[in-house]
Amino acid sequence: RRDSKPTVEGKAMSTNDKCVTIHPYFVVKEGEMDNVRANLERFVELTRSEKDCLYYGFTICGDKVHCREGYANGDGALAHLDNVGALLQEVLGSGMMELRDLQIHGPEDELAKLREPLADLNPSYWVLEYGFRN
């Protein structure tokens, strides 16, 4: 893990982007896709009113489901997880789909807000070092 800001020729690089994106990848149990799709609609409806949600949706490839989701900052991501937590536990507990990979992307200051609350899910954290936001 890097504790300092990235540099180019000794000059600190920075970005003012506080956006946090969550990248969960699921595998759907055979015969459960219709049930999963019905629950994906429930996730979308729950998330629709979140003020710090920048975008939210699901992509599907065969038996795999990915949620593409972005939040204004770490607090927005935490609010989302609090909002959908019970439904997520219900769906995962049913066995209809399994979480296979969970990535959290964003600036270190925002990721730090998520490390303890998400520890049980064992995500990988990807630190934003270069870029811009329009």
Secondary structure by P-SEA (a helix, b strand, c coil): ccccccccccbbbbbcccbbbbbbbbbbccccaaaaaaaaaaaaaaaccccccccccccccccbbbbbcccccaaaaaaaaaaaaaaaaaaaaaccccccbbbbbccaaaaaaccccccccbbbbbbbcccccc
